[in-house]
Amino acid sequence: MNDRYDAGDAAYGAGPYELVGYDEYGRPMYRQVPAQQAPQAAYDPYTQQQGYGHDPYATGRQPSHDAGHQPSAYEQPYGTQAPYAPHDPYDPYAPGPQAAPGHDPYGQAASSGQQPRAAEHTAYIPQQAGPAEDTRSAPEDEPAPGERDHHTDPFPLAEDPDGDPEDVIDWLKFTENRTERREEARRRARGRIITLLVVLALVLTGGAGYLWYAGDLPGLSSSGGGTGSATPVAAQKRDVIVVHLHNTGKGGTSTALLVDNTTTRQGTTVLLPNALALTGDDGSTTTLAKSVDGDGASGTRDQLDTVLGTSIQGSWRLDTPYLQNLVELVGNIEIDTDTDVPDPDAGKKGTAPLVHRGHEQTLGGKAAVAYATYRAADESQNAQLQRFGQVMQGVLRKMSSDPSAATTTVQTLAQILDPPLTDKDLGAFLARLADLAKSGAYRTTLLPVRTDGTLSAQTSDSVVKDILGGTAKSPGAGSAVRVSVQNATGAKDAADKARVVLLNGGFTFLEGGGASGTQVTSKVVYADTARRADATEVAKTLGLPAGSVTRGTVSSGADVSVVLGGDYRPSAS
């Protein structure tokens, strides 16, 4: 297998060999035992060269041979012996026998040009297995018999497999990435579906909660009038503020109640005619217009509480200049006007009207004031009151629903409000009404009164009971009994005479107006059983028989109602 080593066998000849040690790679080293013959100088092939460091092969001539001389391995023809470089036996670092080009017999790179140092200056025995040829092109799995597998490489390297591994890696990466993308797409789709379901559930829950809170949920909703409401009309919670519009230019006042029913979430403007009959501080009958001018906001509020049986939290005096500023602050209003309104500042007739009749007319501050206070010569005060109600509802639709923003608007007016009403209270109240007005849960209604200013049970119950609470406010302890008197005698002065008698008797007189016709007998009516004794006392005071006392329906705001008939004798009382 290693011809270079085998070719030198003849050079050494036959003879015994002895082991002299191992090199630093663990390979055995031998030397030939000299033959027993006449003493002579030992043959050293390294010293028989032609001079130290001389290579006989470099000149291309053959060495001479003496007769009977056996050629040594170094005297073999070139190509039949293992070439050796000149070697100094005493120089351990001198180069030894040369190996074939490109091959290191000890497993190291051929380009190193340096052989490992031996333990002794001995020659390698030809029978010793030489290093394997460079067989990377055709590697052998097992070493040849008799050879020892000595690897000097620090790390054996695995040979590259056939084919291009980069293509395989790229394909695996592509397949893996494709699978991951699919899984990621599935996860994202599941996440979107879950998010959509959660949002849908929240929307449905929030919508149902809002409908329940607003009272619009089917089966649980209640109308503004209280019909079919789950909460009794009298038990519903209401916030009420009375607003007085003072016309500073032409004089006169207009009054309305702003009602926020927090139970049914219904807002209402209740327009109060100036002819509404009220009871003065001295117990006498007066009108709403006279009370506003004479008794002021506080006195009027108390009198309205007495007549309407409600609880008013505050009074808001709104002069026409402030109404003009308020409309401009909210950014004008849009209302349906029912008539043309001339410009009050126009000096000539025939001038174009300031407000045109039509649908959804835009009114600025000046036009809104002119429309709210306008009353034609042939119109009743109720027509002007209806226009004032339209302007107020238009303002609420444009008012901010945010309490802080609404409060800022009120403060910008720079009004001095009547206690206990404050800017913050009024702003928060108007913001709630604005929210109802924008959602359509707002209406404007007129309180019906008779020509004499009294309230009829048939026409006022829908307003007084359903909107304002339905029950007259009971007077406090020690308060005078309120007596409503209607004249059915046919005599015009019968009611006035009864008024004097009742006031002298310590009762509060309420003008009940004229009856639709005359009656023969008088009636003293009470609604509450607790008022039976009061009704009996009223009958005695008026000189009516005890049989005239009966239980029934009384006028709104009164404790006892009296209908004077033909049997009433003013002289007897």
Sequence and secondary structure as in RCSB ss.txt:
>XXXX:A:sequence
MNDRYDAGDAAYGAGPYELVGYDEYGRPMYRQVPAQQAPQAAYDPYTQQQGYGHDPYATGRQPSHDAGHQPSAYE
QPYGTQAPYAPHDPYDPYAPGPQAAPGHDPYGQAASSGQQPRAAEHTAYIPQQAGPAEDTRSAPEDEPAPGERDH
HTDPFPLAEDPDGDPEDVIDWLKFTENRTERREEARRRARGRIITLLVVLALVLTGGAGYLWYAGDLPGLSSSGG
GTGSATPVAAQKRDVIVVHLHNTGKGGTSTALLVDNTTTRQGTTVLLPNALALTGDDGSTTTLAKSVDGDGASGT
RDQLDTVLGTSIQGSWRLDTPYLQNLVELVGNIEIDTDTDVPDPDAGKKGTAPLVHRGHEQTLGGKAAVAYATYR
AADESQNAQLQRFGQVMQGVLRKMSSDPSAATTTVQTLAQILDPPLTDKDLGAFLARLADLAKSGAYRTTLLPVR
TDGTLSAQTSDSVVKDILGGTAKSPGAGSAVRVSVQNATGAKDAADKARVVLLNGGFTFLEGGGASGTQVTSKVV
YADTARRADATEVAKTLGLPAGSVTRGTVSSGADVSVVLGGDYRPSAS
>XXXX:A:secstr
  HHHHTTHHHH S  EEEEEE TTS EEEEE   S S      TTTSSSSTT  GGGTT      TT    GGG
S TTSS  B    TT TTS  B   TT  TTSS GGG      SSS    TTS       TTS  SS  TT    
   SS      SS HHHHHHHHHHHHHHHHHHHHHHHHHHHHHHHHHHHHHHHHHHHHHHHHHHT STTT   TT
 TT SS GGGS EEEEEEEEE TTT  EEEEEEEEETTTTEEEEEEE TT EEE TTS EEEHHHHHHHTHHHHH
HHHHHHHH     EEEEEEHHHHHHHHHHTT EEEEESS B  TT  STT   SB  EEEEEE HHHHHHHHH  
 TT  HHHHHHHHHHHHHHHHHHS SSHHHHHHHHHHHT    TT  HHHHHHHHHHHHHHHHHT EEEEE    
TTS   HHHHHHHHTTTT SS     TT   EEEEEE SS TTHHHHHHHHHHHTT EEEEEEE SS  SS EEE
ESSGGGHHHHHHHHHHHT  GGGEEE    TT SEEEEE TT  GGG 
